[in-house]
Amino acid sequence: MPMAKLTLSVDGAVVQRAKRYAAQRGTSVSGLVERYLDLLARPLPRQEMPPVLRLLHGAGKGVDASAHRRHLERKYR
């Protein structure tokens, strides 16, 4: 798939720290962001999940998402 351009607004101090971090690892900030987003978006195989996540995995099955949303809306008004 061809590369897509993404524009982010990030605190300048964070950008500078990210650039130093990337340089120390021989990569770019774009490379760091790409790998991070890929890790977030990729499903994690059950055997690779930390134990606490394996324990919680699937705990919300059958829960009405709209009821939970209403609960959160009331809680954080």
N, CA, C and O atoms as a MOPAC input file, in Angstrom:
PM7 MOZYME 1SCF
protein

 N      0.84500 1    -1.16900 1     0.00000 1
 C      0.00000 1     0.00000 1     0.00000 1
 C      0.90100 1     1.24500 1     0.00000 1
 O      1.90200 1     1.27900 1     0.71500 1
 N      0.55400 1     2.26300 1    -0.79300 1
 C      1.38400 1     3.47400 1    -0.82700 1
 C      1.31400 1     4.22800 1     0.49400 1
 O      0.32900 1     4.13700 1     1.22600 1
 N      2.36800 1     4.96800 1     0.78400 1
 C      2.42300 1     5.75300 1     2.02000 1
 C      1.41000 1     6.88700 1     1.94500 1
 O      1.21400 1     7.48700 1     0.88800 1
 N      0.77100 1     7.17400 1     3.07000 1
 C     -0.17500 1     8.28300 1     3.17700 1
 C      0.43400 1     9.34200 1     4.08200 1
 O      1.20600 1     9.02800 1     4.98800 1
 N      0.08900 1    10.57300 1     3.83600 1
 C      0.59400 1    11.67500 1     4.64600 1
 C     -0.38700 1    11.93300 1     5.78500 1
 O     -1.60100 1    11.90000 1     5.58200 1
 N      0.14100 1    12.19100 1     6.98900 1
 C     -0.67600 1    12.44800 1     8.16700 1
 C     -0.11700 1    13.67300 1     8.87600 1
 O      1.08100 1    13.73700 1     9.15300 1
 N     -0.96700 1    14.63500 1     9.16800 1
 C     -0.54600 1    15.84100 1     9.87300 1
 C     -1.04200 1    15.76900 1    11.30100 1
 O     -2.22800 1    15.54200 1    11.53800 1
 N     -0.13700 1    15.95900 1    12.26000 1
 C     -0.47300 1    15.91500 1    13.67800 1
 C     -0.09200 1    17.22700 1    14.34200 1
 O      0.87000 1    17.87800 1    13.93300 1
 N     -0.83300 1    17.61100 1    15.35100 1
 C     -0.48000 1    18.75500 1    16.18300 1
 C      0.04400 1    18.21100 1    17.50000 1
 O     -0.68200 1    17.56200 1    18.25300 1
 N      1.32400 1    18.48800 1    17.77000 1
 C      1.98500 1    17.93400 1    18.94700 1
 C      2.78900 1    19.04100 1    19.61300 1
 O      3.38400 1    19.87800 1    18.93400 1
 N      2.80800 1    19.04500 1    20.94000 1
 C      3.59100 1    20.00400 1    21.70600 1
 C      5.04600 1    19.98600 1    21.22200 1
 O      5.62100 1    18.92000 1    21.00400 1
 N      5.62500 1    21.15800 1    21.05900 1
 C      6.98300 1    21.27700 1    20.53800 1
 C      8.02300 1    20.52000 1    21.34800 1
 O      8.94100 1    19.92700 1    20.78200 1
 N      7.88700 1    20.53700 1    22.67300 1
 C      8.83800 1    19.82400 1    23.52700 1
 C      8.74200 1    18.32000 1    23.29700 1
 O      9.75400 1    17.61900 1    23.32600 1
 N      7.53700 1    17.82900 1    23.07100 1
 C      7.34100 1    16.40300 1    22.79800 1
 C      8.00400 1    16.03700 1    21.47300 1
 O      8.63500 1    14.98700 1    21.35300 1
 N      7.85600 1    16.90600 1    20.49000 1
 C      8.46900 1    16.65900 1    19.17500 1
 C      9.98500 1    16.56700 1    19.31600 1
 O     10.60700 1    15.66800 1    18.75000 1
 N     10.58200 1    17.49000 1    20.06700 1
 C     12.03500 1    17.47300 1    20.23300 1
 C     12.50400 1    16.19500 1    20.93500 1
 O     13.50500 1    15.59800 1    20.53900 1
 N     11.77600 1    15.77900 1    21.98000 1
 C     12.14100 1    14.53600 1    22.67500 1
 C     11.97300 1    13.33700 1    21.74300 1
 O     12.79600 1    12.42100 1    21.74900 1
 N     10.91100 1    13.34600 1    20.94500 1
 C     10.67100 1    12.24200 1    20.00900 1
 C     11.78200 1    12.17500 1    18.96300 1
 O     12.21700 1    11.08600 1    18.59100 1
 N     12.24100 1    13.33000 1    18.48800 1
 C     13.33100 1    13.35400 1    17.50400 1
 C     14.61600 1    12.78700 1    18.09200 1
 O     15.31900 1    12.02200 1    17.43200 1
 N     14.92700 1    13.16200 1    19.33600 1
 C     16.12600 1    12.61700 1    19.98900 1
 C     15.99700 1    11.10600 1    20.18200 1
 O     16.93400 1    10.35300 1    19.91600 1
 N     14.83400 1    10.67800 1    20.64400 1
 C     14.57200 1     9.25000 1    20.86500 1
 C     14.73800 1     8.47300 1    19.56100 1
 O     15.38800 1     7.42800 1    19.53000 1
 N     14.14400 1     8.99200 1    18.48500 1
 C     14.21900 1     8.32800 1    17.17700 1
 C     15.66800 1     8.26700 1    16.69100 1
 O     16.12100 1     7.22700 1    16.21300 1
 N     16.39500 1     9.38300 1    16.81200 1
 C     17.78500 1     9.42500 1    16.34800 1
 C     18.64500 1     8.40900 1    17.09600 1
 O     19.49900 1     7.75600 1    16.49700 1
 N     18.42000 1     8.27500 1    18.40100 1
 C     19.19200 1     7.31900 1    19.19800 1
 C     18.93600 1     5.88400 1    18.75100 1
 O     19.76400 1     5.00200 1    18.97900 1
 N     17.79600 1     5.65500 1    18.12000 1
 C     17.43300 1     4.31400 1    17.68300 1
 C     17.57200 1     4.12900 1    16.17900 1
 O     17.19000 1     3.09300 1    15.63400 1
 N     18.12200 1     5.14000 1    15.51200 1
 C     18.36400 1     5.01900 1    14.07500 1
 C     17.09800 1     4.97900 1    13.23700 1
 O     17.05000 1     4.29900 1    12.21200 1
 N     16.07200 1     5.70500 1    13.66800 1
 C     14.82700 1     5.75300 1    12.92300 1
 C     14.32800 1     7.19600 1    12.87900 1
 O     15.03000 1     8.11300 1    13.30400 1
 N     13.13700 1     7.38900 1    12.37400 1
 C     12.54300 1     8.72900 1    12.29900 1
 C     11.30300 1     8.77800 1    13.18500 1
 O     10.79400 1     7.74200 1    13.61300 1
 N     10.82400 1     9.98200 1    13.45500 1
 C      9.58500 1    10.13400 1    14.20500 1
 C      8.44300 1     9.48300 1    13.42000 1
 O      7.57200 1     8.83800 1    14.00300 1
 N      8.45300 1     9.65300 1    12.11300 1
 C      7.42700 1     9.00800 1    11.28200 1
 C      7.45700 1     7.49100 1    11.46100 1
 O      6.40900 1     6.85300 1    11.55800 1
 N      8.65700 1     6.91900 1    11.50600 1
 C      8.79200 1     5.48100 1    11.71100 1
 C      8.25800 1     5.04600 1    13.06600 1
 O      7.59300 1     4.01600 1    13.18300 1
 N      8.55900 1     5.85000 1    14.10100 1
 C      8.04900 1     5.54000 1    15.44400 1
 C      6.52300 1     5.56800 1    15.46800 1
 O      5.88400 1     4.66100 1    16.00100 1
 N      5.95100 1     6.61300 1    14.88800 1
 C      4.49000 1     6.76700 1    14.88100 1
 C      3.85400 1     5.63300 1    14.08800 1
 O      2.84300 1     5.07000 1    14.50900 1
 N      4.44100 1     5.29700 1    12.94300 1
 C      3.88300 1     4.22000 1    12.12800 1
 C      3.86200 1     2.90000 1    12.89200 1
 O      2.85300 1     2.19500 1    12.88900 1
 N      4.97300 1     2.56600 1    13.54700 1
 C      5.02700 1     1.31000 1    14.30500 1
 C      4.04200 1     1.32900 1    15.47000 1
 O      3.38900 1     0.32200 1    15.74500 1
 N      3.93100 1     2.46600 1    16.15300 1
 C      3.01700 1     2.57800 1    17.28700 1
 C      1.56700 1     2.39600 1    16.82700 1
 O      0.81000 1     1.63700 1    17.43300 1
 N      1.18900 1     3.09300 1    15.75900 1
 C     -0.18400 1     2.97600 1    15.26000 1
 C     -0.47000 1     1.55800 1    14.76900 1
 O     -1.57400 1     1.04100 1    14.94600 1
 N      0.52500 1     0.94000 1    14.15500 1
 C      0.35600 1    -0.43400 1    13.68600 1
 C      0.11700 1    -1.38000 1    14.86500 1
 O     -0.74000 1    -2.26200 1    14.79400 1
 N      0.87600 1    -1.19400 1    15.94600 1
 C      0.68600 1    -2.02800 1    17.13300 1
 C     -0.69200 1    -1.82200 1    17.74700 1
 O     -1.32600 1    -2.77600 1    18.19800 1
 N     -1.15500 1    -0.57300 1    17.76300 1
 C     -2.47900 1    -0.28900 1    18.31800 1
 C     -3.58900 1    -0.90600 1    17.49100 1
 O     -4.57100 1    -1.40800 1    18.03700 1
 N     -3.43700 1    -0.87000 1    16.18600 1
 C     -4.50900 1    -1.28700 1    15.28500 1
 C     -4.51100 1    -2.78900 1    15.00100 1
 O     -5.52400 1    -3.33000 1    14.55600 1
 N     -3.41300 1    -3.45200 1    15.24700 1
 C     -3.31300 1    -4.88400 1    14.93000 1
 C     -3.89000 1    -5.70400 1    16.07800 1
 O     -3.58200 1    -5.45400 1    17.24300 1
 N     -4.72700 1    -6.68400 1    15.74600 1
 C     -5.24600 1    -7.55300 1    16.81200 1
 C     -4.09500 1    -8.34100 1    17.44700 1
 O     -3.21500 1    -8.84500 1    16.75000 1
 N     -4.11600 1    -8.43500 1    18.74400 1
 C     -3.07400 1    -9.14000 1    19.47800 1
 C     -3.51500 1   -10.59000 1    19.70400 1
 O     -4.55500 1   -10.83200 1    20.31700 1
 N     -2.72200 1   -11.56500 1    19.20600 1
 C     -3.08800 1   -12.96400 1    19.45200 1
 C     -3.17200 1   -13.24100 1    20.95400 1
 O     -2.36100 1   -12.73700 1    21.73100 1
 N     -4.14100 1   -14.03200 1    21.34700 1
 C     -4.38800 1   -14.29900 1    22.77100 1
 C     -3.11700 1   -14.73600 1    23.50000 1
 O     -2.87700 1   -14.29200 1    24.62300 1
 N     -2.30200 1   -15.59000 1    22.89100 1
 C     -1.09700 1   -16.08800 1    23.56200 1
 C     -0.05400 1   -14.99200 1    23.78400 1
 O      0.84100 1   -15.16500 1    24.61100 1
 N     -0.14600 1   -13.87100 1    23.07000 1
 C      0.79900 1   -12.76800 1    23.24700 1
 C      0.28500 1   -11.71100 1    24.22800 1
 O      1.00500 1   -10.76800 1    24.55500 1
 N     -0.94900 1   -11.86400 1    24.69500 1
 C     -1.52800 1   -10.89200 1    25.62000 1
 C     -0.90100 1   -11.04200 1    27.00600 1
 O     -0.59000 1   -12.15400 1    27.43200 1
 N     -0.71500 1    -9.92100 1    27.70800 1
 C     -0.28200 1   -10.02100 1    29.10200 1
 C     -1.34600 1   -10.78600 1    29.90500 1
 O     -2.52000 1   -10.75800 1    29.53800 1
 N     -0.96100 1   -11.46200 1    30.98200 1
 C     -1.91100 1   -12.26800 1    31.75100 1
 C     -3.18000 1   -11.50800 1    32.17500 1
 O     -4.28200 1   -12.04900 1    32.08700 1
 N     -3.02900 1   -10.28600 1    32.62200 1
 C     -4.21400 1    -9.54100 1    33.07300 1
 C     -5.16200 1    -9.27200 1    31.90800 1
 O     -6.38000 1    -9.29600 1    32.09100 1
 N     -4.63100 1    -9.02000 1    30.72500 1
 C     -5.47000 1    -8.78400 1    29.55600 1
 C     -6.16100 1   -10.07300 1    29.11500 1
 O     -7.32500 1   -10.04800 1    28.71400 1
 N     -5.44700 1   -11.19700 1    29.18900 1
 C     -6.07300 1   -12.49000 1    28.85800 1
 C     -7.24800 1   -12.76700 1    29.79300 1
 O     -8.27300 1   -13.30900 1    29.37900 1
 N     -7.08300 1   -12.38500 1    31.06300 1
 C     -8.13800 1   -12.59400 1    32.04900 1
 C     -9.37400 1   -11.75800 1    31.71300 1
 O    -10.50300 1   -12.22600 1    31.86600 1
 N     -9.16000 1   -10.52400 1    31.25600 1
 C    -10.26500 1    -9.60900 1    30.97100 1
 C    -10.82100 1    -9.77300 1    29.55700 1
 O    -11.93400 1    -9.33300 1    29.27200 1
 N    -10.05800 1   -10.39600 1    28.68300 1
 C    -10.45600 1   -10.51400 1    27.28400 1
 C    -11.80400 1   -11.19800 1    27.16400 1
 O    -11.99800 1   -12.30600 1    27.66400 1
 N    -12.73300 1   -10.52900 1    26.50000 1
 C    -14.06000 1   -11.08800 1    26.29400 1
 C    -15.02700 1   -10.82900 1    27.43100 1
 O    -16.17900 1   -11.26000 1    27.36600 1
 N    -14.58600 1   -10.13000 1    28.47700 1
 C    -15.44500 1    -9.88500 1    29.63700 1
 C    -16.66300 1    -9.03700 1    29.28800 1
 O    -17.67100 1    -9.09800 1    29.99100 1
 N    -16.59400 1    -8.25600 1    28.22800 1
 C    -17.70100 1    -7.38000 1    27.85900 1
 C    -18.66700 1    -7.98100 1    26.86000 1
 O    -19.59900 1    -7.30800 1    26.41800 1
 N    -18.46000 1    -9.24300 1    26.49400 1
 C    -19.36600 1    -9.87500 1    25.51900 1
 C    -20.78800 1    -9.88300 1    26.05600 1
 O    -21.03200 1   -10.22900 1    27.21200 1
 N    -21.71700 1    -9.49800 1    25.19700 1
 C    -23.12200 1    -9.49400 1    25.58300 1
 C    -23.56100 1    -8.25100 1    26.32300 1
 O    -24.74300 1    -8.10100 1    26.63000 1
 N    -22.62400 1    -7.34900 1    26.61900 1
 C    -22.96400 1    -6.11000 1    27.31100 1
 C    -23.52400 1    -5.12300 1    26.29700 1
 O    -22.96800 1    -4.95300 1    25.21100 1
 N    -24.62100 1    -4.47700 1    26.65400 1
 C    -25.24800 1    -3.49000 1    25.77700 1
 C    -24.37800 1    -2.22700 1    25.74800 1
 O    -24.30000 1    -1.50300 1    26.74100 1
 N    -23.73000 1    -1.96600 1    24.61600 1
 C    -22.81300 1    -0.83100 1    24.49700 1
 C    -23.53600 1     0.49500 1    24.69600 1
 O    -22.96100 1     1.42300 1    25.26600 1
 N    -24.77500 1     0.60700 1    24.24300 1
 C    -25.49300 1     1.88100 1    24.39400 1
 C    -25.80400 1     2.14600 1    25.86100 1
 O    -25.79100 1     3.30300 1    26.28200 1
 N    -26.08200 1     1.12300 1    26.64800 1
 C    -26.32300 1     1.30900 1    28.08200 1
 C    -25.04200 1     1.79700 1    28.75700 1
 O    -25.08400 1     2.67700 1    29.61700 1
 N    -23.92200 1     1.23000 1    28.37100 1
 C    -22.64400 1     1.66600 1    28.94900 1
 C    -22.34400 1     3.10800 1    28.54600 1
 O    -21.86100 1     3.89200 1    29.36300 1
 N    -22.62400 1     3.45900 1    27.30300 1
 C    -22.41100 1     4.82300 1    26.83400 1
 C    -23.25700 1     5.81200 1    27.64000 1
 O    -22.76800 1     6.86700 1    28.04300 1
 N    -24.52500 1     5.46700 1    27.87300 1
 C    -25.41100 1     6.32900 1    28.66600 1
 C    -24.87400 1     6.49000 1    30.08900 1
 O    -24.90600 1     7.58100 1    30.65800 1
 N    -24.38300 1     5.38800 1    30.65000 1
 C    -23.79500 1     5.43500 1    31.99700 1
 C    -22.61700 1     6.40900 1    32.03300 1
 O    -22.51200 1     7.22300 1    32.95100 1
 N    -21.73700 1     6.32900 1    31.04400 1
 C    -20.57200 1     7.21400 1    31.00500 1
 C    -20.98400 1     8.66800 1    30.79900 1
 O    -20.39700 1     9.57500 1    31.39000 1
 N    -21.99500 1     8.88500 1    29.95900 1
 C    -22.47400 1    10.26300 1    29.73800 1
 C    -23.00900 1    10.86400 1    31.03300 1
 O    -22.74900 1    12.03000 1    31.33100 1
 N    -23.75800 1    10.07100 1    31.80500 1
 C    -24.27300 1    10.57100 1    33.07800 1
 C    -23.13300 1    10.80000 1    34.06400 1
 O    -23.11700 1    11.80200 1    34.78000 1
 N    -22.19100 1     9.88300 1    34.10000 1
 C    -21.08700 1     9.95800 1    35.04600 1
 C    -20.19100 1    11.16500 1    34.80500 1
 O    -19.71800 1    11.78100 1    35.76000 1
 N    -19.95000 1    11.51200 1    33.54100 1
 C    -18.98600 1    12.57400 1    33.22800 1
 C    -19.65000 1    13.86000 1    32.74500 1
 O    -19.04500 1    14.60200 1    31.97200 1
 N    -20.86200 1    14.13800 1    33.17400 1
 C    -21.51800 1    15.41400 1    32.82800 1
 C    -20.85400 1    16.55600 1    33.49900 1
 O    -21.27000 1    17.70200 1    33.32400 1

